Amino acid sequence: MIEFIKNNKRDTLILFVHGFTGGKETWMNTQHGYFFDQLSQFPSIEENFDIATFEYFTKLSSLFVEFNSNIGRLKSLFTNIQTKSKKNISIEDISALLSTQIRFALAAYDNIIVVAHSMGGLVTKACILNDLRQGQPSKIKLFISLAVPHLGANLATYGKLLSNNKQINDLAPLSELCPTMNNEWVKYNLKPGIKYFYGMYDDIVTKESAIGTDNLPQDTIACNDDHLSISRPGGVSSIAITAIKQFLDNFLHQRELEAGLTPKRLVDPSQYRDETFVLKLMLADVHNAAVKHSKEHFLNAEYARKLFSSAADQERLRTIYDRIRTLYQNCYENFVSRGGDSTLLVNEVHQKIVLEDANYLKTAFPMLQGLHKMGMLHQIANDLQDDVWWSENQSIEALETLKVQLEKNW
């Protein structure tokens, strides 16, 4: 069922899933070699991913063949040794086999990226939905959909007239499978990213079917291919290889970001003691525990700022800073009007940021957590030009005096 092409004990696997009547030959270009071998020519892919194929039985059978098969099964009842009869099973059943393989044969992998062609994409989709129904995250983190008939394939309608093949029945536009899966698919937000590839000269799966329906923005890629050639790219400069290489590189970059954004603990309690944001907290007589937490938030925000260093990222971060400043200003105005404790003000702003993390402060950086955004508040406070204070005593002179006193004690 699983055939490894490269098995170097990486933590991420690229899994190729063929379609109806396909097999390993699905991925073979007679001039440029296998799809996966073309991808492996890039060092970033060779060094970071294992590669395998998922194989299952699929064959175009006629009524005559099926009749003979039934006769064969009848005869086998009267023999001592019965051989396993290979037959086309439904897409749901194939997806159950794929789920089992992922659970046991591929248990060592933290992440799986599926490249699926045609019906293989429906098998993959059903597999993902099975995980989501059970309330568990799928190991499949990225789904490359190559000419997958998300809305069914018109030719399957004619195929039903010639064969009682379960897979052809599932592929037909009027079958129950595709609409049922699509209706369920749009209900989930926490599903793998999906890239929709379609062939400009595909007479089997239309563009509308290949890009399907989704409740999230769809990333669609047009290829100068027909239904078969889209899974047999013509070299490393082809659209399919170029695009998938970029998506895999983006995946690696995302993992680096997530690793860099794992919560950091403050190792040295005296860290940041000379920073302006700490002095402002101390000047307002904020409790030591709140100061320590603020230092840790600041530490994590600094990591985030270094990771998102591009001009485009910095521009998007600026929007978050502005919104955090607005939340602070609203809380501060309430603080001044009612009087109160500076420690409570700090805690109130922190809580407001956490509450608004998924709404007002929602961003294009899903890995950016509430603790990073709380730290962004203190990054703002660390700038003397920015008006973020924790008491009505907002004198820079008082801040400098406190700094001198602390230096004498240290």
BELHU-V409963 format. One record per residue. D_FIRST is the distance of its C-alpha to the first C-alpha in whole Angstrom. Layout:
((D_FIRST) (D_FIRST))
This chain:
((0) (4) (6) (10) (13) (15) (15) (19) (19) (20) (20) (19) (15) (15) (12) (12) (11) (12) (14) (15) (15) (13) (11) (11) (15) (15) (16) (18) (22) (24) (27) (25) (22) (18) (19) (17) (20) (22) (22) (22) (25) (27) (28) (27) (23) (23) (25) (23) (19) (16) (14) (10) (8) (6) (5) (6) (9) (13) (16) (19) (21) (25) (27) (28) (25) (24) (27) (26) (23) (25) (28) (25) (24) (28) (28) (25) (27) (30) (28) (27) (24) (21) (18) (15) (16) (14) (15) (15) (15) (16) (15) (16) (14) (11) (12) (12) (9) (9) (12) (10) (8) (11) (13) (12) (9) (11) (15) (17) (17) (20) (19) (16) (17) (15) (16) (15) (17) (18) (16) (14) (17) (17) (14) (14) (18) (17) (15) (18) (21) (19) (20) (23) (24) (24) (26) (24) (23) (20) (18) (17) (21) (21) (19) (20) (20) (21) (23) (21) (23) (24) (27) (25) (26) (29) (28) (25) (29) (30) (27) (27) (30) (29) (26) (25) (21) (20) (18) (21) (23) (22) (22) (26) (28) (30) (27) (27) (24) (24) (28) (27) (24) (27) (30) (27) (26) (30) (31) (29) (30) (28) (25) (23) (25) (24) (25) (25) (25) (27) (28) (32) (31) (28) (30) (27) (26) (30) (30) (31) (28) (26) (28) (28) (30) (30) (33) (32) (33) (31) (30) (30) (29) (31) (29) (31) (28) (27) (24) (22) (24) (23) (20) (21) (24) (27) (27) (28) (31) (29) (29) (25) (25) (28) (28) (24) (26) (28) (26) (24) (28) (29) (26) (27) (31) (30) (29) (32) (34) (32) (33) (36) (37) (36) (39) (42) (45) (48) (49) (53) (55) (57) (55) (56) (59) (61) (59) (61) (59) (59) (63) (63) (61) (64) (67) (66) (66) (62) (61) (59) (56) (56) (57) (54) (51) (52) (52) (48) (48) (50) (47) (44) (46) (47) (43) (42) (45) (44) (40) (41) (44) (44) (46) (44) (43) (46) (48) (45) (46) (50) (49) (48) (51) (53) (52) (52) (55) (56) (55) (57) (60) (60) (60) (62) (65) (64) (65) (68) (69) (69) (69) (67) (65) (63) (61) (60) (60) (57) (55) (56) (54) (51) (51) (51) (49) (46) (47) (47) (44) (41) (44) (47) (45) (42) (41) (38) (37) (35) (35) (39) (40) (43) (44) (44) (46) (48) (49) (49) (52) (54) (53) (55) (58) (58) (59) (63) (63) (61) (63) (61) (63) (63) (67) (70) (71) (69) (72) (70) (73) (72) (69) (70) (73) (70) (68) (71) (72) (68) (68) (72) (70) (67))
